[in-house]
Amino acid sequence: MSKNPVKKSTSPQPSRELGTRRRGRKKGKIFFISGPSGVGKGTLISALRERHPDWAFPPSCTTRDPRAGEVDGITYYFISREKFREKIEAGEFLEYAEVHQGNLYGTLRDKLLNPAKNGKIVIREFDVQGFDQARRKLNREDYISIFLQTEGGVEELVKRITSRAPISEEELAHRIESMKNEFAHAKLYDYIVFSRENKIQEMVEEVEGIIAENS
Ligand code: 5GP
């Protein structure tokens, strides 16, 4: 684990979403996980989910289609663009962003904040734009951010993605652009954890160490 050289701001900001906590109540905390496509966010989160059934893994909303094996209401609620727009208008999202191929992704404010208010450890993955929006709305002490990175940078990720499943040139070019954008934002995060091929267990344990240290 490498602690990001960018210093964490220590002073809580006023008027944030989680509010102040009642005295004596156990403090929950939100852990945001970001990183480029192919870095292993999904694998990490599945492992954490299995190992820590008492933690909260709130689903977000997306307009993309479910992939094989994805169940509605676990990682995502799969909704139409129209429904997504309604939720934007109703103010249900803490943040939302257009991520891959014009698909919208949004974090449901209550699903994310309520378990934290009840003292739970909350884990959610975000793209960098989502994280940038969410961090402005929360107290600095209520969340920790973790960025997953590969030592071999974009080149290593391209190798991983192309060996996983067939992908069109256009889609690959798009993914490379967004990887570069994600890497450029790594400095916003509290921790950088390196994802090494075939070393998933190590990554899981590093992230668990960060969570234990900060909750
Ligand atoms: P995927 O479609 O592969 O599950 O996710 C695509 C991208 O969307 C990933 O970078 C993932 O981290 C991001 N993402 C997942 N959920 C959210 C969310 O609630 N908000 C935002 N802004 N991005 C998300």
Residues whose N, C-alpha, C, O or C-beta is under 5 A from the ligand:
A	BS01	5GP	G35 S60 Y96 A97 V99 Y105 G106 T107 E125 F126 D127 G130
